[in-house]
């Protein structure tokens, strides 16, 4: 009878804040890795207790923005090989088996996985989320996260290889949460636009919203997901316009001589 399989010399790194809802499942599925590292930013729920119960090392770091926070987690890891997961991303069995079989002899190698996103218990199969692939297994000596406040992604020296299996992304409780998240991230995106010196005329915002919605709902087939697809397209319209509207700000009050 065979014993437990040896764990890979990989650090599974998860950044958290009030992430108790799915964290136990996330960490249990990442047990192919020799280290589980949770970088928390002041959770007030049971996140830290759940992480420690799963055998994870828990570190604390005030939130730096999504990209910088993930960079910090990578820095704290015990291993150069990194499996980066969000606190609502669970590896399915096929992905776990595929990760066990990777060849870690070349530090330039890196791997991506298909990500399947859910609203509640319903998978969104079409639209902009329909063919989502994310690079999540890499060596920190040759790849790493861009330090962006939001929409962070891994830059690598080599094109990633797509592994079998999927990341199950349980990001949204319901349709309202999809819109709420788009609004929540808008200030971070506005800050990026402001630092880049990007401004758009007010009249372009309705056009931009219409194009973003049409692209997600019609061109990408979001309508095939029914009401879920409509809400995802609506969120894309918000993401495309609200940060730009925030950058525009208020027009200065004219200086009128009343003498």
Secondary structure, DSSP 8 states (H G I E B T S, - for coil): -------EEEEEEEEESS-HHHHHHHHHHTTTEEEEEEEES--SSSHHHHHHHTT-EEEE-----HHHHHHHHHHH-SSSEEEEEETTEEE-HHHHHHHHT---S-TT--EEEEEEEEETTEE--SGGGTT-EEEEEEETTTEEE---SSS--EEESS--EEEEEEEEEEEESSHHHHHHHHHHHHHHHHHHHHHTT----THHHHHHHHHHHHIIIIIT-GGGGTHHHHHHHHHHHHHHHHHHHHHH-----------
